[in-house]
Amino acid sequence: MSDSESGAIQLTREAGVATITLNRPEVKNALTPDLFAELGRRFDEVAANPDDRVLVLTGTGSAFCSGADLGGGGDGQANRLTQGHVARRQFTTEAVMPALKLHRLPKPTIAAVNGVAAGGGCNLALGCDIVFAADSARFAEVFVNRGLAVDYGGTWLLPRLIGPQKAKDLAFRGDVIDSQEANRLGLTLETVPDDQLMKRVDEYARILASKPPIALSMIKTGMNRLMHGGFEEGLEFEAEAQAVCLGSKDFRTAMIAWLKKTEGEYSGE
């Protein structure tokens, strides 16, 4: 296991699984603009590392992430928020760029939600491909209660996850929902006892890490891209993606493993 970062955002690696841990428990892992930018750099690092097959995102203490640390940006943040529309627009664009990097990351991403996930922290979790929640997890689209619009990708994510009416209801009310309600709505894949969360996530992540990475990347990219595309466009993408997969060493490895009834070891080539 290696640890490439100490402090507020930690990145560790083991058996093809890269784990990013938000480590500011004193503020429920809220992130300043600088820390959101650092998170984006960590996403870039995982995307570029062929040894990282799967990304797990979690938090320390009693929270996954409580969103933006509105009081932790210093005078520079306050100045940018009072300099007019153009400055505010640039500030908010920069703040949400890591959400785009997470969405485009060409590897499976898993959120292990161990406590409160609120505001940008909620949509950070929902931006992962798979979400596991501890029994104690709570989700909240709190933006409206702060006089804010939904951000960090939530405006796009929520209607696709649970339908437009339920999405609007969550965003309009800004209420906190517990892990059971989140699972009932379809925001999470599973709800797990708190003391079993990371064990279950690790088991799941290792299964994905054992799969052919090119195929996983194509599956994820296609599903993300074609959520707002037509059927014909979907067939076009699938034809191209399949051509890439058929030309890969991983395809040949998978076929040999299938014929021999063994497990393949995939290189991502």
Long-range contacts (C-beta under 8 A, 24 or more apart in sequence): 4-45, 5-42, 8-35, 8-38, 9-35, 9-38, 9-39, 9-42, 11-42, 11-45, 11-46, 13-51, 13-52, 15-206, 15-209, 16-51, 16-52, 16-53, 16-54, 16-206, 16-209, 16-210, 17-52, 17-53, 17-54, 17-55, 17-56, 17-202, 17-205, 17-206, 17-209, 18-46, 18-49, 18-52, 18-54, 18-55, 18-56, 19-55, 19-56, 19-57, 19-58, 20-46, 20-55, 20-56, 20-57, 20-58, 21-58, 21-59, 21-60, 22-57, 22-58, 22-59, 22-60, 22-64, 22-65, 23-59, 23-60, 24-60, 24-69, 25-59, 25-60, 25-61, 25-62, 25-63, 27-66, 27-69, 27-72, 28-59, 28-61, 28-62, 28-63, 28-65, 28-66, 28-115, 28-116, 29-59, 29-60, 29-61, 29-63, 29-64, 29-65, 29-66, 29-121, 30-65, 30-66, 30-67, 30-68, 30-69, 30-72, 30-121, 31-65, 31-67, 31-68, 31-69, 31-120, 31-121, 32-68, 32-69, 32-72, 32-73, 32-77, 33-68, 33-73, 33-77, 33-91, 33-94, 33-95, 34-73, 35-69, 36-68, 36-95, 36-98, 36-120, 37-94, 37-97, 37-98, 39-98, 40-97, 40-98, 40-101, 43-98, 43-101, 43-102, 43-105, 44-101, 46-105, 46-107, 47-101, 47-104, 47-105, 47-106, 47-107, 50-213, 50-268, 52-107, 53-107, 53-108, 53-208, 53-209, 53-211, 53-213, 53-216, 53-268, 54-107, 54-108, 54-109, 54-110, 54-205, 54-206, 54-208, 54-209, 55-105, 55-107, 55-108, 55-109, 55-110, 55-128, 56-109, 56-110, 56-111, 56-112, 56-201, 56-202, 56-205, 57-109, 57-110, 57-111, 57-112, 57-124, 57-125, 57-128, 58-111, 58-112, 58-113, 58-114, 58-198, 58-201, 59-114, 59-115, 61-115, 62-114, 62-115, 62-116, 62-136, 63-114, 63-115, 63-116, 63-117, 63-121, 64-111, 64-112, 64-113, 64-114, 64-115, 64-116, 64-117, 64-121, 64-124, 64-125, 64-137, 65-117, 65-118, 65-120, 65-121, 65-124, 65-125, 66-116, 66-117, 66-118, 66-119, 66-121, 67-118, 67-119, 67-120, 67-121, 67-122, 67-142, 68-95, 68-119, 68-120, 92-151, 95-120, 95-151, 96-120, 96-151, 96-152, 96-153, 99-123, 99-124, 99-127, 99-152, 99-153, 100-153, 102-127, 102-128, 103-127, 103-153, 103-224, 106-217, 106-220, 106-221, 107-213, 107-216, 107-217, 107-220, 108-205, 108-208, 108-216, 108-220, 110-201, 110-204, 110-205, 110-208, 112-197, 112-198, 112-201, 113-137, 113-139, 113-179, 113-188, 114-194, 114-197, 114-198, 116-140, 116-176, 118-142, 118-176, 119-143, 119-146, 119-152, 120-151, 120-152, 122-154, 123-150, 123-151, 123-152, 123-153, 123-154, 123-157, 124-152, 126-153, 126-154, 126-157, 126-158, 126-161, 126-187, 127-152, 127-153, 127-157, 129-220, 130-189, 130-204, 131-187, 131-188, 131-189, 132-188, 132-189, 132-190, 132-191, 132-192, 132-197, 132-200, 132-201, 132-204, 133-179, 133-182, 133-183, 133-188, 133-190, 133-191, 133-192, 133-197, 134-179, 134-191, 134-192, 134-193, 134-194, 134-197, 135-179, 135-191, 135-192, 135-193, 135-194, 136-179, 136-194, 137-178, 137-179, 137-182, 137-188, 137-191, 138-176, 138-177, 138-178, 138-179, 139-176, 139-177, 139-179, 139-182, 139-187, 140-174, 140-175, 140-176, 140-177, 141-170, 141-171, 141-174, 142-174, 142-176, 143-171, 143-174, 144-171, 144-172, 144-173, 144-174, 145-174, 160-227, 161-185, 161-186, 161-187, 162-186, 162-187, 210-263, 210-266, 211-266, 212-245, 212-248, 212-250, 212-251, 212-253, 212-254, 212-264, 212-266, 212-268, 213-250, 213-266, 213-268, 214-244, 214-245, 214-248, 214-250, 214-268, 214-269, 215-245, 215-250, 215-251, 215-254, 218-242, 218-244, 218-245
